[in-house]
Amino acid sequence: MSKTILTNQEPQLFGHPKGLFYLFFAELWERFSFYGMRALLMLYMVNEIFVALAEKDVAAAAVYASYGSLVYASTVVGGRISDKILGMRSSIFLGGILMSLGHFVLAIENDIAFFLALAFIVVGNGFFKPNISTFVGSLYKDGDRRKDSGFTIFYMGINIGGFVAPLLCGWLAAKYGWHYGFGLAGIGMLTGLIFFWSGIKKNVFGDRGLPPNQAVYEKKILGIPQKIFVPIVAFLCAPLIAYVLASYKAIAGGDTFLGDQNYVNLIFKFIGVAILIYMSIILYNSTADERKKLIMALLITFFMTLFWGFHELSGSVITLFADRNVDLDGIMNASQTNSLNSLVIIVLSIPVSLLWAYLSKKNLNPRTPYKFGFGLLLAGLSFYILSLSGNNADENGMVPFAYLFIMYFIISIGELFMSPVGLSKITDLSPKRIVAFMMGIWFLSSAYAFQIVGFISKQLAVESTDINVGGLDTLAIYTDGFLLIAKYALGAGLVVIVFSPLMKKLMGKVH
């Protein structure tokens, strides 16, 4: 009898479903490709794509912000298509193939190929990113206490990929050329797909991730089954997105009612207005208790957007600052500094989670609003320290590496205060009937964060036709900008702390 029970059990590894570890490596390599490419992107645009422009920093900032916004917004669309038509397996494969294609196209030295490559990554990420995280959750039954530790293992894979990728891709790009670095990122993505495919071949996922409805999956549109029609449409969307990304300049001059806006800026303003109108209708039709919790869910999303807006400057302004004003001699190159955030997360994620567990036992674990307030204060402190670096600049305008490392160390602790708890609180605060919609808004918060990144990056742009601009020419622009960012982040953190008692009331019994 006991033999029969063991035979029917799903394969286990280290006390978790075996499928977790295949998803762990698939996501590790996907993040390797994403962060490896991101580490090079801003520097590549400034030094290659827009090198002839005096406003190269502004152009690169506009493209980087548009790309980042579309990458995260695409997850909302890809998630819905997966839920309704493809299922998680097909979506992950489709996304992985499109992203691999994008990374390899980046290895082609051509401006048109550059924008097309970014577009393939945008579309591919929309299918891959939301589904692989959902797949992890599906491995555990409701109430399984191993689920939290399973996600901890999975997210460790994300940060391992985020740590190693900038080091390797940055080294290859510096030693052999940009396109070798991009090519390695593409190999990383393919490796992730191979891990996922091997898990399917070994049947470690059971029947999970299959299309939700086989009839819908096979249903024909224009004579083509949806399982083929969706990939064709996804592929054809890439040139359209490439055109939008290439239209990085303002549609009209700053003296019109449009201001200094491009197509992506206007798209996200329209989406923002539509969401506010729809949320107003939802709030009006909700009960008093639901209304309070939904308002808190929106506040959490807003604060997280603000934090990511400062945090994601690491891939743009801070990378340029590292290249132009940080003494990195013998330590690492500017693109490799992108690994510092993941390094700190890897080292501190378990100690911080143990700290919350310890404080919970002592009944001292801060409620969510306080954690968010402290996270924003830490973001402000990190930029304040970076703004002080100019006081220790040498005669060439180069500042010690220690300032950059301390900045990453502090803002990463702020991330651990906010990011892990935010997602779970959205599900706790949202009524069941609209939880999927609220999750979509949560994903969009990262997209809007990149709009903040674009705005700040343009304010800190350096105008010069000199490819080697830096040192004393750029130091004050960056340090003055970091001080201003610090003031906004510290101010936001203080506002959240002051109003935390009120926010606790809005949350009710949700911790």
C-alpha positions in Angstrom: 0.0 0.0 0.0 2.8 2.4 0.9 4.5 1.7 -2.5 1.3 2.8 -4.3 1.2 6.1 -2.4 4.9 6.9 -3.2 4.3 6.0 -6.9 1.4 8.4 -7.1 3.3 11.3 -5.5 4.8 14.0 -7.7 8.6 13.8 -8.0 10.3 15.8 -5.2 13.7 17.4 -4.8 15.0 19.0 -1.6 11.4 18.8 -0.2 9.9 20.8 -3.1 8.2 19.7 -6.4 11.0 18.8 -8.9 9.4 21.2 -11.4 10.4 24.1 -9.3 14.1 23.6 -10.0 13.5 23.5 -13.8 11.6 26.8 -13.5 14.4 28.1 -11.3 17.0 27.6 -14.0 14.7 28.7 -16.8 14.1 32.0 -15.0 17.7 32.3 -13.9 18.8 32.2 -17.6 16.0 34.4 -18.8 17.0 37.1 -16.2 20.6 36.5 -17.2 19.6 37.5 -20.7 17.5 40.5 -19.6 19.9 42.0 -17.2 22.9 41.3 -19.3 21.4 43.3 -22.1 20.1 46.0 -19.9 23.6 46.6 -18.4 24.9 47.4 -21.9 21.8 49.2 -23.3 22.3 52.8 -22.2 26.1 52.8 -22.8 25.6 51.2 -26.2 23.0 53.9 -27.2 25.2 56.8 -26.0 28.4 55.4 -27.6 27.1 53.8 -30.8 23.5 54.5 -31.8 23.3 58.2 -30.9 27.0 59.0 -30.8 26.8 61.8 -33.4 24.1 63.7 -31.5 24.9 66.5 -29.0 21.6 65.4 -27.3 22.6 61.7 -27.2 21.8 61.4 -23.5 18.3 62.8 -24.1 17.7 60.4 -27.0 19.0 57.4 -25.1 16.9 58.3 -22.1 13.7 58.5 -24.2 14.3 55.1 -25.8 15.3 53.5 -22.5 12.2 54.8 -20.8 9.9 53.8 -23.7 11.5 50.3 -23.9 11.2 49.8 -20.1 7.6 50.9 -20.0 6.5 48.7 -22.9 8.4 45.7 -21.5 6.4 45.7 -18.3 3.1 46.8 -19.8 3.3 43.9 -22.3 3.0 41.4 -19.3 -0.6 42.5 -18.8 -1.6 41.6 -22.4 0.5 38.4 -22.4 -0.9 37.2 -19.2 -4.5 37.6 -20.4 -3.8 35.8 -23.7 -2.2 33.0 -21.7 -5.3 32.7 -19.4 -7.8 32.7 -22.2 -6.0 30.9 -25.1 -2.4 29.6 -24.9 -1.8 28.4 -21.4 1.4 28.9 -19.6 3.6 26.4 -21.4 2.9 27.7 -24.9 3.2 31.3 -23.7 6.6 30.7 -22.1 7.9 29.0 -25.2 6.6 31.8 -27.5 8.0 34.5 -25.2 11.4 32.8 -24.9 11.7 32.3 -28.7 10.8 36.0 -29.3 13.2 37.2 -26.7 16.0 35.0 -28.0 15.4 36.4 -31.4 15.6 39.9 -30.0 18.9 39.4 -28.2 20.5 37.8 -31.3 19.2 40.6 -33.6 20.9 43.1 -31.2 24.1 41.5 -32.2 23.6 42.9 -35.7 25.4 46.3 -36.2 22.5 48.2 -37.7 20.2 51.0 -36.3 17.0 49.4 -37.7 18.0 46.0 -36.3 18.5 47.7 -32.9 14.9 49.0 -32.6 13.5 45.7 -34.0 15.5 43.7 -31.5 14.1 45.8 -28.6 10.6 45.3 -30.0 11.0 41.5 -30.0 12.1 41.5 -26.4 9.1 43.7 -25.5 6.7 41.2 -27.0 8.5 38.2 -25.8 8.7 39.4 -22.2 5.0 39.9 -22.2 4.4 36.2 -22.8 7.3 34.9 -20.7 7.5 36.9 -17.5 4.0 36.7 -16.0 3.5 33.1 -16.9 6.7 31.5 -15.4 6.0 33.2 -12.0 2.4 31.9 -12.1 3.7 28.4 -13.1 5.7 28.3 -9.9 2.5 29.0 -7.8 0.6 26.3 -9.7 3.1 23.6 -8.4 1.7 24.0 -4.9 -1.8 23.3 -3.6 -3.7 25.9 -1.7 -2.5 26.1 1.9 0.8 24.4 1.1 3.3 25.9 3.6 6.2 25.2 1.2 4.9 27.8 -1.2 6.6 30.8 0.3 10.0 29.1 0.5 9.5 27.8 -3.0 9.1 31.4 -4.3 12.1 32.4 -2.2 14.2 29.8 -4.0 12.7 30.9 -7.4 13.5 34.6 -6.7 17.0 33.7 -5.7 17.4 32.4 -9.3 16.3 35.8 -10.6 19.0 37.6 -8.6 21.7 35.1 -9.4 21.0 35.8 -13.1 20.9 39.5 -12.4 24.2 39.4 -10.6 26.2 37.2 -13.0 24.9 38.6 -16.3 26.2 42.2 -16.1 29.6 40.8 -15.1 30.0 38.4 -18.0 28.2 40.4 -20.7 29.9 43.6 -19.6 33.3 41.9 -19.7 32.6 40.5 -23.2 31.4 43.8 -24.5 34.5 45.6 -23.2 37.0 43.1 -24.4 35.5 42.0 -27.7 32.7 44.4 -28.6 29.2 45.3 -27.7 27.6 42.6 -29.9 29.4 39.8 -28.2 27.8 40.9 -25.0 24.4 41.0 -26.6 25.0 37.6 -28.2 25.8 36.0 -24.8 22.6 37.4 -23.5 20.8 35.6 -26.3 22.6 32.3 -25.5 21.4 32.8 -21.9 17.8 33.0 -23.1 18.1 29.9 -25.2 19.6 28.0 -22.3 16.6 28.9 -20.2 14.2 27.6 -22.8 16.2 24.3 -23.0 15.8 23.9 -19.3 12.1 24.4 -19.5 11.7 22.1 -22.5 13.7 19.3 -20.7 11.3 19.7 -17.7 8.4 19.1 -20.0 10.0 16.1 -21.6 10.7 14.6 -18.2 7.0 15.3 -17.2 8.0 17.1 -14.0 5.1 19.5 -14.4 2.4 16.9 -14.8 -0.6 18.4 -16.6 0.0 21.9 -15.5 0.4 24.8 -17.8 -1.7 23.3 -20.7 -4.2 25.4 -22.6 -7.2 26.3 -20.5 -9.6 25.2 -23.2 -8.5 22.9 -26.0 -11.4 23.9 -28.2 -10.5 27.6 -27.8 -6.8 26.7 -28.4 -7.7 25.0 -31.7 -10.4 27.5 -32.8 -9.7 29.0 -36.2 -9.5 32.7 -37.0 -9.2 33.5 -40.7 -8.7 29.8 -41.2 -5.8 29.6 -38.8 -5.9 27.9 -35.4 -5.5 30.3 -32.5 -2.4 28.4 -31.3 -0.7 29.5 -34.5 -2.6 32.7 -35.1 -1.4 34.3 -31.8 2.3 33.7 -32.5 1.9 35.2 -36.0 0.2 38.3 -34.6 2.9 38.6 -31.8 5.6 38.4 -34.4 3.9 41.0 -36.7 3.5 43.4 -33.7 7.3 43.7 -33.4 7.8 46.0 -36.4 5.0 48.3 -35.1 6.6 48.5 -31.7 10.0 49.1 -33.3 8.5 52.1 -35.1 7.1 53.4 -31.9 10.4 53.0 -30.1 12.3 54.6 -33.0 9.9 57.6 -32.7 11.6 58.7 -29.6 11.6 62.4 -30.4 8.8 64.7 -29.2 5.7 64.6 -31.5 5.5 68.4 -31.3 7.5 71.2 -29.9 7.4 71.9 -26.1 5.4 75.0 -26.7 2.2 73.1 -27.7 -0.4 71.5 -25.4 1.3 68.2 -26.0 4.6 69.4 -24.4 7.7 67.3 -24.9 5.9 64.0 -25.5 6.5 61.0 -27.8 4.1 58.3 -28.8 4.8 56.1 -25.7 4.4 59.0 -23.3 1.0 59.7 -24.8 -0.1 56.1 -24.8 0.7 55.8 -21.0 -1.1 59.1 -20.3 -4.2 57.7 -22.0 -4.0 54.4 -20.2 -3.5 56.2 -16.9 -6.6 58.3 -17.4 -8.6 55.3 -18.5 -7.5 53.4 -15.3 -8.5 56.3 -13.1 -11.9 56.5 -14.6 -12.5 52.7 -14.4 -11.2 52.6 -10.8 -13.5 55.5 -9.8 -16.5 53.4 -11.1 -15.2 50.3 -9.2 -14.8 52.4 -6.0 -18.3 53.9 -6.4 -19.8 50.4 -6.7 -17.9 48.8 -3.8 -18.9 48.4 -0.2 -17.4 50.8 2.4 -14.9 48.1 3.6 -13.9 47.2 0.1 -13.5 50.9 -0.8 -11.0 51.4 2.1 -8.9 48.4 1.1 -8.9 49.3 -2.6 -7.8 52.9 -1.8 -4.9 51.4 0.2 -4.1 49.0 -2.7 -3.8 52.0 -5.0 -1.6 53.9 -2.5 0.7 50.9 -2.2 0.9 50.7 -6.0 1.6 54.4 -6.3 4.4 54.3 -3.6 5.9 51.2 -5.4 5.9 53.1 -8.7 7.7 56.0 -7.1 10.3 53.7 -5.6 10.9 51.8 -8.9 11.2 55.2 -10.6 14.2 56.0 -8.5 15.5 52.4 -8.4 15.5 51.9 -12.2 17.8 54.8 -12.7 20.5 52.2 -12.1 20.3 51.1 -15.7 20.4 54.6 -17.1 21.7 57.7 -15.3 23.6 55.8 -12.6 25.3 53.6 -15.3 26.4 56.8 -17.2 27.6 58.3 -13.9 29.6 55.2 -13.2 31.1 55.4 -16.7 31.9 59.2 -16.6 32.5 60.0 -12.9 33.3 56.9 -10.8 36.9 55.7 -10.4 36.4 52.0 -11.4 40.0 51.3 -12.3 40.8 47.7 -11.5 37.4 46.9 -10.0 34.8 46.6 -12.8 33.5 48.5 -15.8 30.4 50.7 -15.8 28.1 48.1 -17.2 29.2 45.6 -14.6 28.1 47.9 -11.8 24.6 46.8 -12.6 25.4 43.5 -10.8 25.7 45.3 -7.4 22.0 45.5 -6.7 21.5 41.7 -7.2 24.6 41.0 -5.1 23.1 42.8 -2.1 19.7 41.2 -2.6 21.3 37.7 -2.6 23.3 38.4 0.5 20.6 40.2 2.5 17.2 38.6 1.4 17.4 35.7 3.9 18.6 37.9 6.9 15.8 40.4 6.2 13.2 37.7 6.0 14.5 36.2 9.3 14.3 39.7 10.8 10.6 40.0 9.9 10.0 36.5 11.4 11.8 37.4 14.6 9.9 40.7 14.9 6.6 38.9 14.3 7.4 36.6 17.3 8.0 39.7 19.4 4.9 41.3 18.0 7.0 44.2 16.6 6.8 43.5 12.9 6.0 46.9 11.3 2.7 47.1 9.3 3.0 47.5 5.5 2.7 51.3 5.4 5.7 51.7 7.7 7.8 49.3 5.6 6.9 51.3 2.5 7.8 54.5 4.3 11.1 53.2 5.4 11.8 51.8 1.9 11.4 55.3 0.4 13.5 56.9 3.1 16.3 54.4 2.3 16.0 55.3 -1.4 16.4 58.9 -0.5 19.3 58.3 1.8 21.1 56.3 -1.0 20.9 59.1 -3.4 21.9 61.7 -0.8 25.1 59.7 -0.2 25.7 59.6 -3.9 25.2 63.4 -4.1 28.0 63.8 -1.5 30.5 61.9 -3.6 31.4 65.1 -5.4 33.1 66.3 -2.2 35.7 63.6 -2.6 36.3 63.9 -6.4 39.9 64.0 -7.6 41.3 66.6 -10.0 39.7 64.8 -12.9 36.2 64.8 -11.4 36.3 61.1 -10.5 34.7 59.9 -7.2 35.6 56.9 -5.1 33.8 53.6 -6.0 32.8 53.2 -2.3 30.0 55.9 -2.8 28.4 53.9 -5.6 28.6 50.6 -3.6 27.1 52.2 -0.5 24.3 53.7 -2.6 23.4 50.3 -4.1 23.6 48.6 -0.6 21.1 51.0 0.9 18.6 51.2 -1.9 18.7 47.4 -2.1 17.6 47.2 1.6 14.8 49.6 0.7 13.8 47.2 -2.1 13.6 44.3 0.4 11.4 46.4 2.6 8.9 47.1 -0.2 8.9 44.7 -3.1 8.3 41.3 -1.4 5.4 42.5 0.6 3.7 44.6 -2.0 2.5 41.8 -4.3 1.0 39.7 -1.5 -0.8 42.8 -0.1 -2.4 43.6 -3.4 -4.1 40.1 -3.4 -5.1 40.6 0.3 -6.6 44.0 -0.2 -8.5 43.4 -3.5 -12.0 41.9 -3.7 -11.9 38.5 -5.4 -14.0 39.7 -8.4 -11.3 42.2 -9.5 -8.1 40.7 -8.1 -6.8 39.9 -11.6 -7.4 43.5 -12.7 -5.6 44.9 -9.6 -2.6 42.5 -10.4 -2.6 44.0 -13.9 -2.4 47.5 -12.3 0.5 46.3 -10.1 2.4 45.1 -13.1 1.8 48.5 -14.8 3.4 50.3 -11.9 6.8 49.2 -13.2 5.8 50.5 -16.6 5.0 53.9 -15.2 8.2 53.8 -13.1 10.1 53.9 -16.4 8.2 57.0 -17.4 9.6 58.6 -14.2 13.1 57.2 -15.2 12.7 58.9 -18.6 11.7 62.3 -17.1 14.6 62.3 -14.6 17.1 61.0 -17.1 16.3 63.9 -19.5 16.8 66.4 -16.7 20.3 64.9 -16.0 21.2 64.6 -19.6 24.6 65.9 -20.7 24.7 67.8 -24.0 28.0 67.1 -25.8 29.4 65.7 -29.1 32.5 64.5 -27.2 32.3 60.7 -27.0 34.6 60.8 -23.9 32.7 63.5 -22.1 33.0 63.1 -18.3 35.0 64.2 -15.3 34.6 67.8 -14.2 32.2 68.5 -17.2 29.5 66.2 -15.8 30.1 65.8 -12.1 28.0 68.7 -10.9 25.1 67.8 -13.2 24.9 64.4 -11.6 25.5 65.2 -8.0 23.1 68.2 -8.0 20.5 65.8 -9.7 21.1 63.1 -7.1 20.5 65.6 -4.3 17.2 66.7 -5.8 16.1 63.0 -6.2 17.1 62.4 -2.5 14.9 65.3 -1.4 11.9 64.0 -3.3 12.4 60.4 -2.0 12.9 61.5 1.6 9.9 63.7 1.4 7.7 60.9 0.0 9.0 58.6 2.8 8.2 61.1 5.5 4.7 61.6 4.1 4.1 57.8 4.2 5.4 57.5 7.7 3.3 60.4 9.0 0.1 59.0 7.4 0.8 55.4 8.2 -1.7 55.4 11.2 -4.5 56.4 8.8 -3.4 53.8 6.3 -3.5 51.1 8.9 -7.1 51.9 9.4 -7.8 51.6 5.7 -6.2 48.1 5.7 -8.4 46.8 8.4 -7.1 43.4 9.6 -4.7 43.0 6.7 -1.2 43.3 8.2 
